[in-house]
């Protein structure tokens, strides 16, 4: 059986969670890495729900241009400028901008008025891993940075489009 240090490293590599979170999850799962990964995911979801009401007034504007023909611009908000400067937050912003360019969603969430029955951005399967939604991606980053994150708005442009 691998040592607890090896298990912690393996779980950390899979989830991106902190060392102490991984250690606790492995202890709670009695050494079962799969079960520990599920525990971390559940705890991250609970953390995202707990932080959902907090004001997200900082953040950044991210762009993505595909082959010079399609572009996306998104506003992604968080609670502090410190988190807005982290690689995790910047990576999330880039991935969401790429998703917008690829899928052309009509709205951010299901709480907004429907545009011809489209799938809201947060409910879409993530283009790099269809087993996750964009909401799952956001929740994972919330668990890592420990702040509320909100996709405020986006725009998509296509050469020759309206």
Residue frames as a rotation matrix with the C-alpha (Angstrom) as fourth column:
UNK 1
0.583 0.813 0.000 0.00
0.813 -0.583 0.000 0.00
0.000 0.000 -1.000 0.00
UNK 2
-0.036 -0.607 0.794 1.36
0.484 -0.705 -0.518 3.47
0.874 0.365 0.319 -0.86
UNK 3
-0.676 -0.264 -0.688 2.38
0.736 -0.288 -0.613 5.73
-0.037 -0.921 0.389 1.99
UNK 4
0.325 0.853 -0.409 0.04
0.806 -0.476 -0.352 8.46
-0.495 -0.215 -0.842 3.13
UNK 5
-0.159 -0.469 -0.869 2.41
-0.116 -0.865 0.488 11.05
-0.980 0.178 0.083 1.64
UNK 6
-0.969 -0.197 0.152 2.11
0.102 0.241 0.965 9.37
-0.226 0.950 -0.214 -1.77
UNK 7
-0.268 0.951 0.154 -1.69
0.963 0.268 0.023 9.23
-0.020 0.155 -0.988 -1.45
UNK 8
0.294 0.324 -0.899 -1.84
0.433 -0.884 -0.177 12.90
-0.852 -0.337 -0.400 -0.51
UNK 9
-0.579 -0.597 -0.555 0.33
-0.251 -0.517 0.818 13.81
-0.775 0.613 0.150 -3.51
UNK 10
-0.875 0.296 0.384 -1.80
0.485 0.528 0.697 11.69
0.003 0.796 -0.606 -5.85
UNK 11
0.088 0.977 -0.196 -5.03
0.971 -0.128 -0.201 13.26
-0.222 -0.173 -0.960 -4.55
UNK 12
0.095 -0.156 -0.983 -3.55
0.151 -0.974 0.169 16.74
-0.984 -0.164 -0.069 -4.75
UNK 13
-0.870 -0.478 -0.119 -2.52
-0.078 -0.105 0.991 16.16
-0.486 0.872 0.054 -8.37
UNK 14
-0.628 0.702 0.336 -6.04
0.763 0.471 0.442 14.98
0.152 0.534 -0.831 -9.24
UNK 15
0.312 0.924 -0.220 -8.00
0.948 -0.286 0.141 17.68
0.067 -0.252 -0.965 -7.42
UNK 16
-0.201 -0.453 0.868 -5.74
0.346 -0.862 -0.370 20.67
0.917 0.226 0.330 -6.86
UNK 17
0.834 0.547 0.066 -6.92
0.097 -0.264 0.960 20.77
0.543 -0.794 -0.273 -3.23
UNK 18
0.291 -0.721 0.629 -4.64
-0.839 -0.509 -0.194 21.83
0.460 -0.471 -0.753 -0.40
UNK 19
-0.566 -0.644 -0.514 -2.41
-0.305 0.744 -0.595 19.40
0.766 -0.180 -0.618 1.47
UNK 20
-0.901 0.222 0.372 -4.46
-0.347 0.146 -0.927 19.45
-0.260 -0.964 -0.054 4.68
UNK 21
0.095 0.974 -0.203 -7.73
-0.937 0.018 -0.350 19.02
-0.337 0.224 0.914 2.75
UNK 22
0.157 -0.128 -0.979 -6.25
-0.651 0.732 -0.200 15.99
0.742 0.669 0.031 0.96
UNK 23
-0.840 -0.533 -0.103 -4.92
-0.251 0.550 -0.797 14.53
0.481 -0.643 -0.596 4.20
UNK 24
-0.605 0.686 0.404 -8.29
-0.590 -0.046 -0.806 14.89
-0.534 -0.726 0.433 5.93
UNK 25
0.312 0.758 -0.573 -10.18
-0.950 0.228 -0.215 13.44
-0.032 0.611 0.791 2.95
UNK 26
-0.176 -0.459 -0.871 -7.85
-0.463 0.819 -0.339 10.41
0.869 0.343 -0.357 2.80
UNK 27
-0.968 -0.139 0.208 -8.26
-0.243 0.326 -0.913 9.86
0.059 -0.935 -0.350 6.55
UNK 28
-0.273 0.951 0.144 -12.06
-0.756 -0.119 -0.643 10.14
-0.595 -0.285 0.752 6.25
UNK 29
0.503 0.436 -0.747 -12.07
-0.843 0.437 -0.312 7.77
0.190 0.787 0.587 3.26
UNK 30
0.642 -0.295 0.708 -9.82
-0.313 0.742 0.593 5.27
-0.700 -0.602 0.384 5.09
UNK 31
-0.316 -0.942 0.110 -7.13
-0.157 0.167 0.973 5.45
-0.936 0.290 -0.201 2.39
UNK 32
0.033 0.411 0.911 -9.46
0.866 0.444 -0.232 5.06
-0.500 0.796 -0.341 -0.61
UNK 33
-0.816 -0.477 -0.326 -8.27
0.269 -0.813 0.516 7.73
-0.511 0.334 0.792 -3.08
UNK 34
-0.703 0.617 0.353 -11.44
0.403 -0.063 0.913 7.50
0.586 0.784 -0.204 -5.21
UNK 35
0.290 0.820 -0.494 -13.66
0.893 -0.046 0.448 8.05
0.344 -0.571 -0.745 -2.19
UNK 36
-0.135 -0.442 -0.887 -11.37
0.717 -0.661 0.221 10.85
-0.684 -0.606 0.406 -0.97
UNK 37
-0.955 -0.191 0.226 -11.62
0.296 -0.593 0.749 12.57
-0.009 0.782 0.623 -4.37
UNK 38
-0.199 0.966 0.166 -15.42
0.587 -0.018 0.809 12.41
0.785 0.258 -0.564 -4.13
UNK 39
0.300 0.257 -0.919 -15.30
0.938 -0.253 0.236 13.87
-0.172 -0.933 -0.317 -0.60
UNK 40
-0.628 -0.604 -0.491 -13.18
0.478 -0.797 0.368 16.80
-0.614 -0.004 0.790 -1.81
UNK 41
-0.823 0.382 0.421 -15.62
0.302 -0.332 0.893 17.42
0.481 0.862 0.158 -4.66
UNK 42
0.171 0.945 -0.280 -18.61
0.780 0.044 0.624 17.38
0.601 -0.325 -0.730 -2.29
UNK 43
0.120 -0.203 -0.972 -16.85
0.851 -0.482 0.206 19.69
-0.511 -0.852 0.115 0.17
UNK 44
-0.890 -0.457 0.002 -15.97
0.369 -0.717 0.591 22.05
-0.269 0.526 0.807 -2.68
UNK 45
-0.426 0.827 0.365 -19.63
0.468 -0.144 0.872 22.17
0.774 0.543 -0.326 -3.73
UNK 46
0.412 0.561 -0.718 -20.67
0.899 -0.125 0.419 22.94
0.145 -0.818 -0.556 -0.17
UNK 47
-0.340 -0.626 -0.702 -18.05
0.666 -0.687 0.290 25.68
-0.664 -0.370 0.650 -0.02
UNK 48
-0.906 0.033 0.422 -19.29
0.343 -0.529 0.777 27.17
0.249 0.848 0.468 -3.32
UNK 49
0.041 0.999 0.028 -22.87
0.656 -0.049 0.753 27.23
0.753 -0.013 -0.658 -2.00
UNK 50
0.314 0.021 -0.949 -21.74
0.909 -0.295 0.294 28.88
-0.274 -0.955 -0.112 1.25
UNK 51
-0.553 -0.668 -0.498 -19.85
0.477 -0.743 0.469 31.61
-0.684 0.022 0.730 -0.62
UNK 52
-0.391 0.419 0.819 -22.54
0.903 0.003 0.429 32.24
0.177 0.908 -0.380 -3.26
UNK 53
0.643 0.765 -0.051 -24.09
0.756 -0.622 0.201 35.21
0.122 -0.168 -0.978 -1.47
UNK 54
0.148 -0.675 -0.723 -20.84
0.576 -0.536 0.618 37.09
-0.804 -0.508 0.309 -1.02
UNK 55
0.832 0.173 -0.528 -20.16
-0.195 -0.799 -0.569 40.24
-0.520 0.576 -0.631 -3.07
UNK 56
0.121 -0.782 0.612 -17.90
0.823 0.424 0.378 39.68
-0.555 0.458 0.694 -6.05
UNK 57
0.880 0.284 -0.380 -16.78
0.127 -0.913 -0.389 43.18
-0.457 0.294 -0.839 -7.06
UNK 58
0.001 -0.934 -0.358 -13.24
-0.665 -0.268 0.697 42.50
-0.747 0.237 -0.621 -8.27
UNK 59
0.538 0.167 0.827 -12.07
0.319 0.867 -0.382 40.35
-0.781 0.469 0.413 -11.16
UNK 60
-0.561 -0.743 -0.364 -10.90
-0.139 -0.348 0.927 40.71
-0.816 0.571 0.092 -14.71
UNK 61
0.637 0.596 -0.488 -11.89
-0.587 -0.034 -0.808 40.96
-0.499 0.802 0.328 -18.34
UNK 62
-0.331 -0.735 0.592 -10.56
-0.059 0.643 0.764 38.09
-0.942 0.217 -0.256 -20.45
UNK 63
0.350 0.379 -0.857 -10.48
-0.870 -0.207 -0.447 37.72
-0.347 0.902 0.257 -24.21
UNK 64
-0.233 -0.429 0.872 -10.08
0.148 0.871 0.468 34.76
-0.961 0.238 -0.140 -26.50
UNK 65
0.286 0.256 -0.923 -9.68
-0.851 -0.376 -0.367 34.99
-0.441 0.891 0.111 -30.27
UNK 66
0.142 -0.157 0.977 -9.86
0.181 0.975 0.130 31.86
-0.973 0.158 0.167 -32.43
UNK 67
-0.211 -0.367 0.906 -8.06
0.893 0.304 0.331 32.00
-0.397 0.879 0.264 -35.79
UNK 68
-0.926 -0.213 -0.311 -8.72
0.127 -0.953 0.276 35.73
-0.355 0.216 0.910 -36.08
UNK 69
-0.723 0.689 0.044 -12.35
0.020 -0.042 0.999 35.01
0.690 0.723 0.017 -36.99
UNK 70
0.445 0.851 -0.280 -14.18
0.328 0.136 0.935 34.40
0.833 -0.507 -0.219 -33.69
UNK 71
-0.684 -0.675 0.276 -13.63
0.004 -0.382 -0.924 36.29
0.730 -0.631 0.264 -30.48
UNK 72
0.409 0.774 -0.483 -15.07
0.605 0.166 0.778 36.24
0.683 -0.611 -0.401 -26.99
UNK 73
-0.578 -0.447 0.682 -14.90
-0.215 -0.724 -0.656 38.78
0.787 -0.526 0.323 -24.18
UNK 74
0.279 0.688 -0.670 -15.96
0.569 0.443 0.692 37.87
0.773 -0.574 -0.268 -20.64
UNK 75
-0.136 -0.243 0.960 -16.18
-0.704 -0.658 -0.266 39.62
0.697 -0.712 -0.081 -17.28
UNK 76
0.227 0.100 -0.969 -15.33
0.466 0.863 0.198 37.23
0.855 -0.496 0.149 -14.45
UNK 77
0.192 -0.057 0.980 -15.68
-0.615 -0.785 0.075 38.54
0.765 -0.617 -0.186 -10.90
UNK 78
-0.045 -0.232 -0.972 -14.33
0.685 0.701 -0.199 37.46
0.727 -0.674 0.127 -7.52
UNK 79
0.765 0.447 -0.464 -14.18
0.634 -0.395 0.665 39.03
0.113 -0.803 -0.586 -4.06
UNK 80
0.584 -0.628 -0.515 -10.62
0.048 -0.606 0.794 40.42
-0.811 -0.488 -0.324 -3.98
UNK 81
0.759 -0.392 -0.519 -8.04
-0.645 -0.345 -0.682 41.70
0.089 0.853 -0.514 -6.43
UNK 82
-0.220 -0.839 0.498 -5.55
-0.839 0.423 0.342 39.27
-0.498 -0.343 -0.797 -4.85
UNK 83
-0.047 0.291 0.956 -7.53
0.154 0.947 -0.281 36.28
-0.987 0.134 -0.090 -6.15
UNK 84
0.886 0.425 -0.183 -8.11
-0.077 -0.255 -0.964 38.00
-0.457 0.868 -0.193 -9.50
UNK 85
0.385 -0.832 -0.399 -4.33
-0.922 -0.329 -0.205 37.93
0.039 0.446 -0.894 -10.03
UNK 86
-0.068 -0.425 0.903 -3.91
-0.492 0.801 0.341 34.21
-0.868 -0.421 -0.263 -9.27
UNK 87
-0.841 -0.329 -0.430 -3.13
-0.535 0.383 0.753 31.69
-0.083 0.863 -0.498 -12.00
UNK 88
-0.758 0.611 0.228 -6.16
0.541 0.785 -0.304 29.58
-0.364 -0.107 -0.925 -11.05
UNK 89
0.122 0.838 -0.531 -8.52
0.251 -0.544 -0.800 32.52
-0.960 -0.036 -0.277 -11.59
UNK 90
-0.171 -0.272 -0.947 -6.82
-0.766 -0.568 0.301 33.62
-0.620 0.777 -0.111 -14.83
UNK 91
-0.981 -0.191 0.011 -6.96
-0.151 0.809 0.569 30.06
-0.117 0.556 -0.823 -16.17
UNK 92
-0.382 0.917 0.114 -10.67
0.659 0.357 -0.662 29.82
-0.648 -0.177 -0.741 -15.35
UNK 93
0.192 0.433 -0.881 -11.32
-0.236 -0.851 -0.469 33.11
-0.952 0.298 -0.062 -17.15
UNK 94
-0.557 -0.505 -0.659 -9.42
-0.758 -0.014 0.652 31.91
-0.338 0.863 -0.375 -20.23
UNK 95
-0.950 0.206 0.234 -11.28
0.249 0.952 0.176 28.59
-0.186 0.226 -0.956 -20.31
UNK 96
-0.064 0.981 -0.185 -14.67
0.531 -0.123 -0.838 30.31
-0.845 -0.151 -0.513 -20.01
UNK 97
0.051 0.019 -0.999 -13.79
-0.610 -0.791 -0.046 32.76
-0.791 0.612 -0.029 -22.79
UNK 98
-0.867 -0.407 -0.288 -12.78
-0.482 0.537 0.693 29.80
-0.127 0.739 -0.661 -24.99
UNK 99
-0.666 0.702 0.252 -16.07
0.581 0.700 -0.415 28.07
-0.468 -0.130 -0.874 -24.15
UNK 100
0.172 0.745 -0.644 -18.04
0.056 -0.661 -0.749 31.17
-0.984 0.092 -0.156 -25.16
UNK 101
-0.300 -0.367 -0.881 -16.15
-0.827 -0.360 0.431 31.39
-0.475 0.858 -0.196 -28.47
UNK 102
-0.981 -0.190 -0.043 -16.77
-0.189 0.871 0.453 27.70
-0.049 0.453 -0.890 -29.19
UNK 103
-0.688 0.726 0.000 -20.43
0.711 0.673 -0.201 27.37
-0.146 -0.138 -0.980 -28.16
UNK 104
-0.829 0.322 0.457 -21.99
-0.042 -0.850 0.525 30.83
0.557 0.416 0.719 -28.58
UNK 105
-0.493 0.683 -0.539 -24.31
0.869 0.358 -0.342 30.68
-0.041 -0.637 -0.770 -25.53
UNK 106
-0.090 0.569 0.817 -27.17
0.443 -0.712 0.545 33.16
0.892 0.411 -0.188 -25.33
UNK 107
0.613 0.333 0.716 -27.11
-0.475 -0.569 0.671 33.67
0.631 -0.752 -0.191 -21.56
UNK 108
-0.429 -0.834 0.347 -25.03
-0.759 0.125 -0.638 32.98
0.489 -0.537 -0.687 -18.45
UNK 109
-0.956 0.093 0.279 -27.53
-0.138 0.696 -0.705 31.02
-0.260 -0.712 -0.652 -16.34
UNK 110
-0.632 0.775 0.029 -30.97
0.655 0.513 0.555 29.46
0.416 0.370 -0.831 -16.41
UNK 111
-0.201 0.546 -0.813 -32.26
0.764 -0.433 -0.479 32.35
-0.614 -0.717 -0.330 -14.30
UNK 112
-0.662 -0.055 -0.748 -32.08
-0.328 -0.875 0.355 34.66
-0.674 0.480 0.561 -17.33
UNK 113
0.419 0.880 -0.223 -34.71
-0.560 0.057 -0.826 34.72
-0.714 0.471 0.517 -20.06
UNK 114
0.080 -0.336 0.938 -34.32
0.435 0.859 0.270 31.93
-0.897 0.386 0.215 -22.61
UNK 115
-0.109 -0.174 -0.979 -32.97
-0.798 -0.571 0.191 32.65
-0.592 0.802 -0.077 -26.06
UNK 116
0.246 0.315 -0.917 -34.61
-0.891 0.447 -0.085 30.13
0.382 0.837 0.391 -28.43
UNK 117
0.967 0.251 0.042 -34.19
-0.245 0.876 0.416 27.22
0.067 -0.412 0.909 -25.99
UNK 118
0.243 -0.955 -0.169 -30.43
-0.364 0.071 -0.929 27.52
0.899 0.287 -0.330 -25.78
UNK 119
0.547 -0.190 -0.815 -28.37
0.727 0.590 0.351 25.90
0.414 -0.785 0.461 -23.04
UNK 120
0.961 -0.187 0.205 -27.10
-0.257 -0.878 0.403 28.50
0.104 -0.439 -0.892 -20.54
UNK 121
0.234 -0.968 -0.092 -23.31
-0.579 -0.062 -0.813 28.84
0.781 0.243 -0.575 -20.30
UNK 122
-0.285 -0.383 0.879 -23.15
-0.958 0.154 -0.243 27.50
-0.042 -0.911 -0.411 -16.74
UNK 123
0.415 0.558 0.719 -25.10
-0.516 0.795 -0.319 24.36
-0.749 -0.238 0.618 -17.72
UNK 124
0.717 -0.159 -0.679 -23.06
-0.639 0.238 -0.731 23.56
0.278 0.958 0.069 -20.84
UNK 125
0.835 -0.547 0.064 -20.67
0.496 0.797 0.343 20.60
-0.239 -0.255 0.937 -20.91
UNK 126
0.428 -0.785 -0.448 -17.10
-0.400 -0.609 0.685 21.89
-0.811 -0.114 -0.575 -20.68
UNK 127
0.806 -0.039 -0.590 -15.46
-0.582 0.127 -0.804 21.58
0.106 0.991 0.079 -24.12
UNK 128
-0.188 -0.964 -0.187 -12.25
-0.840 0.257 -0.478 20.05
0.509 0.067 -0.858 -22.71
UNK 129
-0.997 -0.057 -0.049 -14.05
-0.022 0.839 -0.543 17.55
0.072 -0.541 -0.838 -20.42
UNK 130
-0.429 0.903 -0.011 -17.71
-0.408 -0.183 0.894 16.88
0.806 0.388 0.448 -21.30
UNK 131
-0.167 0.328 -0.930 -18.12
0.706 0.698 0.120 15.05
0.688 -0.637 -0.348 -17.98
UNK 132
-0.527 -0.049 -0.848 -18.07
0.710 -0.574 -0.408 18.47
-0.467 -0.818 0.337 -16.27
UNK 133
0.574 0.653 0.494 -20.23
0.791 -0.598 -0.129 21.53
0.212 0.465 -0.860 -16.75
UNK 134
-0.149 -0.577 0.803 -18.95
0.234 -0.810 -0.538 25.10
0.961 0.108 0.255 -16.69
UNK 135
0.610 0.416 0.674 -20.62
-0.554 -0.384 0.739 25.42
0.566 -0.824 -0.004 -13.27
UNK 136
0.916 -0.341 -0.212 -18.51
0.402 0.771 0.494 22.48
-0.005 -0.538 0.843 -12.06
UNK 137
0.075 -0.931 0.358 -15.39
0.790 -0.164 -0.591 24.25
0.609 0.327 0.723 -13.35
UNK 138
0.034 0.032 0.999 -16.35
-0.298 -0.954 0.041 27.44
0.954 -0.299 -0.023 -11.51
UNK 139
0.892 0.377 0.250 -17.11
-0.349 0.222 0.910 25.47
0.287 -0.899 0.330 -8.31
UNK 140
0.624 -0.737 -0.258 -13.73
0.753 0.656 -0.054 23.76
0.209 -0.160 0.965 -8.44
UNK 141
-0.263 -0.739 0.620 -11.99
0.474 -0.659 -0.584 27.12
0.840 0.140 0.524 -8.65
UNK 142
0.400 0.476 0.783 -14.14
-0.504 -0.600 0.622 28.52
0.766 -0.643 0.000 -5.82
UNK 143
0.983 -0.029 -0.184 -12.96
0.156 0.667 0.729 25.60
0.101 -0.745 0.660 -3.67
UNK 144
0.218 -0.976 0.025 -9.32
0.903 0.192 -0.385 26.31
0.371 0.106 0.923 -4.56
UNK 145
-0.505 -0.480 0.717 -9.31
0.325 -0.875 -0.358 30.10
0.799 0.053 0.598 -4.11
UNK 146
-0.449 0.400 -0.799 -11.95
0.893 0.165 -0.419 30.17
-0.036 -0.901 -0.431 -1.34
UNK 147
-0.745 0.308 -0.592 -13.86
-0.183 -0.947 -0.262 33.11
-0.642 -0.087 0.762 -2.77
UNK 148
0.324 0.908 0.265 -17.14
0.295 0.169 -0.940 33.55
-0.899 0.383 -0.214 -4.61
UNK 149
-0.850 -0.518 -0.093 -16.73
0.043 -0.245 0.968 33.68
-0.525 0.819 0.231 -8.40
UNK 150
0.245 0.969 -0.019 -19.38
0.241 -0.079 -0.967 35.03
-0.939 0.232 -0.253 -10.76
UNK 151
-0.681 -0.272 0.680 -19.51
0.724 -0.109 0.682 35.15
-0.111 0.956 0.271 -14.55
UNK 152
-0.432 0.505 -0.747 -21.01
0.100 -0.796 -0.597 38.61
-0.896 -0.333 0.293 -14.88
UNK 153
0.684 0.636 -0.357 -21.40
-0.280 -0.223 -0.934 38.91
-0.673 0.739 0.025 -18.66
UNK 154
-0.352 -0.790 0.502 -19.91
0.346 0.389 0.854 37.98
-0.870 0.474 0.136 -21.99
UNK 155
0.528 0.434 -0.730 -19.93
-0.580 -0.444 -0.683 38.92
-0.620 0.784 0.017 -25.66
UNK 156
-0.076 -0.517 0.853 -19.03
0.459 0.741 0.490 36.87
-0.885 0.429 0.180 -28.72
UNK 157
0.313 0.072 -0.947 -18.01
-0.662 -0.698 -0.272 38.24
-0.681 0.712 -0.171 -32.07
UNK 158
0.069 -0.288 0.955 -17.73
0.555 0.807 0.203 36.42
-0.829 0.516 0.216 -35.38
UNK 159
-0.757 -0.449 -0.475 -16.30
-0.134 -0.604 0.785 37.87
-0.640 0.658 0.397 -38.54
UNK 160
-0.880 0.449 -0.155 -19.17
-0.186 -0.024 0.982 38.67
0.437 0.893 0.105 -40.88
UNK 161
-0.457 0.734 -0.501 -21.75
0.842 0.538 0.020 37.86
0.285 -0.413 -0.865 -38.19
UNK 162
0.253 0.660 0.707 -24.37
0.264 -0.750 0.606 40.14
0.931 0.033 -0.364 -36.71
